[in-house]
Amino acid sequence: MTGVPGRLVLFRLAGRRCAFDLAEVAEVTELPAVYPVPLAPPSFKGVMNCHGRLVSLLDLGGYLGLESSREGGKVLVLDRRIADLALWVDEVERIIPVAEVLSEREGEEVHIKQLLTIHDGEVPLLSALDLVEKLDAELQVIIHSPNGDRGDSRRREAT
């Protein structure tokens, strides 16, 4: 396949199988202790310690409008060259080589780079770089909004 990376990490969000290019993921880990950040948008669960540095933890399912991840799950820590960001997902299935991709077509949603067909179904390939760029743009709007709205309904109710 021409536009598909060498290896993919398959994971689940709200029962839906998805994939990232393995080169975008630095490591997969258990959910560590997470420390909340006041006034952060609801999909940001807080920060975690990742080898001595603070990394933001994003509930990927919640952010994409799917069901939020439940207790437990796994964390995909993105390559630091992309962002100091970790993504909370329901489970990580396996890593597959590009040879298992039977066909590919362009994604139909903003966050889906391509739809890949493998032997047991279709898998949306997400782009960590596109995801980070979208998050950054959304956070810039929040930071620069005149009322300081962080997208958190609890804050609005308290004022």
C-alpha positions as CSV (number, residue, x, y, z in Angstrom):
1,M,0.0,0.0,0.0
2,T,1.4,3.4,-1.0
3,G,0.4,5.7,1.8
4,V,0.4,3.3,4.7
5,P,3.2,3.4,7.3
6,G,5.4,0.4,7.9
7,R,3.7,-0.8,11.0
8,L,0.4,0.1,12.8
9,V,-0.7,-0.1,16.4
10,L,-4.3,-1.3,16.6
11,F,-6.4,-0.1,19.6
12,R,-10.0,0.2,20.7
13,L,-12.1,3.2,21.5
14,A,-15.7,2.6,22.6
15,G,-15.7,-0.8,20.9
16,R,-14.4,0.7,17.7
17,R,-11.0,-0.4,16.4
18,C,-8.6,2.3,15.3
19,A,-4.9,2.6,14.4
20,F,-1.9,4.9,14.5
21,D,1.3,4.7,12.6
22,L,3.6,3.0,15.1
23,A,6.3,5.6,14.4
24,E,4.0,8.2,16.1
25,V,3.8,6.2,19.3
26,A,6.8,6.2,21.7
27,E,5.3,3.6,24.1
28,V,2.2,1.9,25.4
29,T,1.7,1.8,29.2
30,E,-0.8,1.1,31.9
31,L,-2.8,4.1,33.2
32,P,-0.5,5.7,35.8
33,A,-1.5,8.2,38.5
34,V,-3.0,11.2,36.8
35,Y,-3.1,14.7,38.4
36,P,-6.0,16.9,37.3
37,V,-5.4,20.4,35.9
38,P,-7.9,23.0,37.0
39,L,-10.1,24.5,34.3
40,A,-8.8,22.1,31.6
41,P,-11.3,21.0,28.9
42,P,-13.2,17.8,30.0
43,S,-11.4,15.5,27.6
44,F,-8.0,16.5,29.2
45,K,-7.8,14.2,32.2
46,G,-4.7,15.8,33.7
47,V,-1.0,15.3,33.6
48,M,1.0,12.2,34.3
49,N,4.7,11.5,35.0
50,C,6.4,9.9,32.0
51,H,10.0,9.2,32.7
52,G,10.4,12.3,34.7
53,R,8.5,14.7,32.5
54,L,4.9,15.9,32.7
55,V,2.8,14.7,29.9
56,S,-0.9,15.8,29.3
57,L,-3.3,12.9,29.2
58,L,-6.2,13.1,26.7
59,D,-9.2,10.8,26.8
60,L,-9.2,10.1,23.1
61,G,-12.6,8.6,22.9
62,G,-14.2,11.5,24.8
63,Y,-12.4,14.0,22.6
64,L,-13.5,12.4,19.4
65,G,-17.2,12.3,20.6
66,L,-17.2,8.6,21.3
67,E,-17.8,7.1,24.7
68,S,-15.1,8.1,27.2
69,S,-12.6,5.5,28.2
70,R,-13.5,3.5,31.3
71,E,-11.3,2.9,34.4
72,G,-8.2,1.0,33.4
73,G,-7.4,1.0,29.7
74,K,-4.1,1.7,28.2
75,V,-2.1,4.8,27.4
76,L,-0.4,5.5,24.1
77,V,2.4,8.0,24.7
78,L,3.1,9.9,21.5
79,D,6.6,10.4,20.2
80,R,7.9,13.5,21.8
81,R,8.8,15.1,18.4
82,I,5.0,15.3,17.9
83,A,3.9,16.4,21.3
84,D,4.2,15.8,25.0
85,L,0.9,14.1,24.9
86,A,-0.5,10.7,26.0
87,L,-3.8,9.2,24.7
88,W,-6.1,7.2,27.0
89,V,-7.7,4.3,25.0
90,D,-9.8,1.3,26.0
91,E,-7.3,-1.4,25.0
92,V,-4.3,-2.0,22.7
93,E,-4.8,-5.0,20.5
94,R,-1.6,-5.6,18.6
95,I,0.9,-4.2,16.1
96,I,0.5,-5.2,12.5
97,P,2.8,-4.9,9.5
98,V,1.7,-3.0,6.4
99,A,1.6,-6.4,4.6
100,E,-1.7,-7.1,6.4
101,V,-3.4,-4.1,4.8
102,L,-5.5,-5.3,1.9
103,S,-6.7,-1.9,0.7
104,E,-6.9,1.7,1.6
105,R,-9.0,4.8,0.9
106,E,-9.2,8.3,2.1
107,G,-10.9,9.0,5.4
108,E,-14.4,10.5,5.5
109,E,-14.0,12.3,8.8
110,V,-11.6,15.1,9.8
111,H,-9.7,13.0,12.3
112,I,-9.4,9.9,10.0
113,K,-6.4,10.0,7.7
114,Q,-7.3,6.8,5.8
115,L,-9.7,3.8,6.1
116,L,-7.7,0.6,5.9
117,T,-9.1,-2.9,5.2
118,I,-7.3,-5.8,6.9
119,H,-8.4,-9.4,7.0
120,D,-10.9,-9.0,9.8
121,G,-12.5,-5.6,8.9
122,E,-12.0,-1.9,8.3
123,V,-9.7,0.2,10.5
124,P,-9.6,4.0,10.6
125,L,-6.0,5.2,10.6
126,L,-5.7,8.3,12.7
127,S,-2.9,10.9,12.4
128,A,-1.3,11.9,15.7
129,L,0.1,15.0,14.0
130,D,-3.3,16.1,12.7
131,L,-4.8,15.4,16.1
132,V,-2.3,17.5,17.9
133,E,-2.7,20.4,15.3
134,K,-6.5,20.3,15.9
135,L,-6.1,20.2,19.7
136,D,-3.6,23.2,19.5
137,A,-6.0,25.2,17.4
138,E,-8.9,24.5,19.8
139,L,-6.8,25.4,22.9
140,Q,-5.7,28.6,21.3
141,V,-9.3,29.6,20.9
142,I,-10.0,28.8,24.5
143,I,-7.0,30.6,25.8
144,H,-7.8,33.7,23.8
145,S,-11.6,33.8,24.4
146,P,-12.7,36.9,26.2
147,N,-14.6,35.0,28.9
148,G,-11.8,32.5,29.6
149,D,-14.2,29.6,28.8
150,R,-12.3,26.3,29.0
151,G,-15.1,24.2,27.7
152,D,-15.8,22.9,31.2
153,S,-19.5,23.1,32.2
154,R,-18.6,22.9,35.9
155,R,-16.8,26.3,35.6
156,R,-19.7,27.9,33.9
157,E,-22.1,26.7,36.6
158,A,-19.9,28.0,39.3
159,T,-19.9,31.6,37.9
